[in-house]
């Protein structure tokens, strides 16, 4: 039986990082060494036993340096690779864990290729004792090459678990089981003998979405405000001055802001800036409380503030109509 053909696009991150020694598990970035993806595959030769792997070196940066510019670049590279090689079975993207969930969700909204796309990271550098880099990469390649991964949207693979990009979030600073899908759980597992799935996502997902940002050079700017006890909303003024087109609020659960924040946000809404209510709670839908909700505010369902920012930025490439934006948040 022939092996699946899988592209591995390298962007850097902990999974590709090299520390000063095997016990350098936290301060490895100071060593300033990150493997190219072809080097990473050589470090873990087991990866090439899973598929016919095509390495693509795109970036060698920590995920703290990844943002909308890099999202657009990764999206363009995905489409370029599939156009060049229509026989590809899947794509893996190595990525730092700090912002992996945001990149994955962005791709889930905009990618227009009908093969599995899996983002993978690690909590320990490739050089570290007990590193999860090798097994995560092996399992990501297996997952991307498995035909049963098709149609589930963009996926995340860490710690033997397969997550839907919309649902997953990083929950621990150092533990290897950091990624969770708090409200709904994993889609499946990368077990030792086979890839096993247990559910399909309900929300719209790649490639069946209404967004296509190929050719877009810059995404609409969106900022995040975290509500907290006693906040006077000082950051709101800075956001407006910077020219933001939208503000996502990590409200106090289930959907409240402070009186001062409310006052400033009302003024912001009158200027035509889109406001989205998410929640800082981490799980559950943000509540529709009319007395606490500014007219025209979009409700983010159970999306985290960082995921809400991604969706709003993408949605604003199409519309700024509140009714349409609410429909989008209800469907994605």
N, C-alpha and C positions, 0 to 999 in steps of 0.2 A: 504494500500500500504506500503511495507516495505521500511525502510530508506536505503539510500546508505551507504556503508561501506567505511569510509575515514580515512586514517592514517594522523596524524598531527605530523610532525617531528619538534622538537624544537631546534633552534640553538642560541636563545637569542635575542639580539637587543632591541631597544626601546619598541617594542610591549610587551615585557616580563619584562620590567624594573620597579622598584619601587623607587619612590623618597622619600624625607624626609617628604613631605606633598603634599597636592593636588595642590598647586601652584608651585611646583618644576617641571617645564616643560623643563628645559634646562640642569641644573647641576645634574640631577638625577644619573648620573654614579658615582658621588662621594659617593653616598649612598652604592654602592657596593652590591646591591641586585637585583637579576634577578630570576623571577619565573621559576621553571621547567614547562614544557609544561602541565603536568597534573594539576599543581597548577593554571596555567593560565586559563585552561578550567573551573576550579572550580570558579574562579573569575567572569567568564562570562558564567553562566550555560546555557544561550540561545544557546550556540554552540552545546550542545548535543541534542537539539531539531531538528537540521538540518540533522543529520546523526548519524549512529553508529560510534562513534569516537574512534580511537585507538591511544592513545598518545605514542610518542617515544621520550624520552629525549636523545638528541645527544650531544649538546653543550650548554653552557650558557655564551656566549661571545658577546661583541659588534661587529658589522659587520666590524669595522676598523681592527679587528683581524682575519678576514676571508680572505683566499687567496687560491692559488692552492692546498695546502695540504688539506684544509677543503673542497674544491670543490670535490676532489677525494673521500673524506670520505662520503660526502653527496650522491654522485653518487652511491657508493658501498652500502650505507644503503637503498637507493631506490630499488635497484635490490634485495637486501636481503629480504626486506619486501614483495615484490611482489612474490618472490620465495616461501616464507613461507605461503603466503595467496593469492593464485591466484584469489580469489573472490573479491579482492579490487576493488572499483569503482573509487578511486581517491586518490591523495596525496597532502597534504598542507605542506609547509615548512615555519615556522615563521623565520623571518630574519630581521636584522637591515637594515635601508633604505640606509645607506651610500654606501654599495656595493651590494645591492640587485640585481641591474640590471646586474652586472657582473656574479654573481652566477647563476642567471636565464638563461642568455645567454649561459654560459658554459653547463649547464644541457640540454639546448635546442639542443646543438651540439652533445651530447654524450649519452644521456639516451636512453635505448633500451626497454622501457616498453610502452605498448600501452594503457595507461590510463591517464586522465588529471593530470597534475602536476601544482600546483599554489603556487607561492611565495607571502607571505603577510608580511607587516610591518606596522608601525605606526609612526606618527610624534610626538605623545605625549605618555609618559609612561603610563602603565596600571593604575597607581595610580593617574594620573593627572586629574584635572577638565577638562571636555569636551574631554576626551581622545577618539581617533579614534580606539584604540586597539580592543575593543569589537566588534564593527560593522564591522571592516575590517576582523576580524577573522571569524565571522559568515558568511560574504559574501564569503570569501575564501573557506570555507567548502561547502557552497551551490554551488559555481562554480565548485569545484573539483568533487562534486557528481552529477553534471548535465551531462547527456549523450551527450548533444550538445557541451560540451567543448572538447570532444575527437577529435583528428586530427588537432588541432590548434597549436600544439607545446606547449612548456612550457610558462605559463602565469604569469602575475603579477596582483595582485588585491589590490587596495587602493582607498579610496574615491569613492566607488561604481563603479569604472571604471575597465574594464578588458583590459589589454594590452598584446600585443605580446612581448615576452622577447627581441627579436632583436631590436624592435623599441623604447622601453620605456627608459626614462632617468629621473633622479632626477633633477628638475629645480629650486627648491626653498629651502632655508635653513630651514625655520620654518613653512611655510604654509602647511595645510593639503592636498591641491591640488597639491602637489609637482611633482608627476609623470605624465609625458606627453609622447606622441608619436608624436614628433613635425612634422615630414613630412607627416604622414599618418593617425594619429588619432587612437582612441581606436578601439578594436574589438567589444566591446559590453558593456553592463551595468548589474550590479547586482541590479535590481530594487526590490522594496519591495515585489512584488508578484511573480516574476520569473526572471530567467537569460535570457537575450536577446542579441543575436549576430546580427551583421550587415555586417560583411565581414570575409573572410578567408585570412590568410597570403599567400603571393606569394612565399617567399623564403623557401628553404628546412628547415625542422624542425624535431624535435624528433617525433617518433623514426626513421623516414626515413632519416637517415644521413649515411655518410660513415665512421664515427668515432666511435671507441669503445675503451675506455681507462680503461676498467676493467682489473685490474692487473698491470696497470701502477703505479709506485711508485712516480714518479716525472715528472712534465711537463717541456718541454724546456723553459728556462728563456727568457723572452722578456721584454724590457724596453720601456718607453715612454719619448719622448723629445717634449716639447712644444716650438714651434718657437715664437720668439718675437722680437720686434724692437731692432736692435743692437746686437743680440745674436752672440757670438763667438763659440757656440757649445761646451762649456767646459764640459758639462755632457757627451758628446759622448765619450770622452777619458775614463771617469770612467766606462761607460757601457762596453766598449771593454775590459777594464782591469778586470772587474768582470766576464767575460766569457759569456756574453749574446749571444744568437743565433739569436736574432732579435731586431730591433729597430722600433717602431712606431713613426712617426712624426706627431704631431698636427700642420700641416702647416698653414701658413697664407692663408686665403681664396683667390682664389679657390684652390691653391695648390703650394704655394711658400715657400721657406726658404731663410734665409739670405745668402749672398755670403760666409761667413765663415763657416756656417753650411753645405752649399753645398760642399765646399772643403773637409771638414772632412768626410762627408758622402760618397763621392766618394772613399776616402781611405778605409773606412769601407766596402764598397761593394766589393772592390778588395780582402778583407780578407775572403769573403764568408759569411758575416753576412747579413741576409735578412733585407731589408728596406721596410717599408710600409708607404705610404703617406695617412694619414687621414687629417682632417681639424679641426681647433679649432673653426670654426664658429658655430657648433651646429646643423646645418641643411644643407641639400643639398649634392650632390655628389662632391667628390674631382675631380678637372679637370685634364685631360691629356694634359699637356703643355710640349711638347718634349724638348724645350730649358731649362726648369726648372726641368726636371725629370732625375734622374740618371738612367743609363742603368740597367735594371733588377729590378727596383723598382716596388713594387706591389701597385696598387690603391685600396683603401678601400671602394669605392662607397660612401654611406652616413653613414657608421658606424663611431661612435665616436671613439676617440683614445682609450678609455678604452675597448670598445667592440672589436676594431681591435686587441688589445693586446690579448684578450681572443681567438679570432679566429686564430690568427697567432700561438699562443702557442699550440693550439689543432692541427692545420694543420701540424705543424712541427713534430708531432709524426708520420706523414705519409710520408712527402716529404719536400725537400728544393729546389725543382726545380721551378724556377720563373714562368714558363708557367703553371705548375700545381697549384701553389699557387694562381696565378691570376684567374684561373678557379674557385678555391674554393671560393675566395672572390666574384666573380661574381655570385655564386650560393647561398651563405649563407648570 
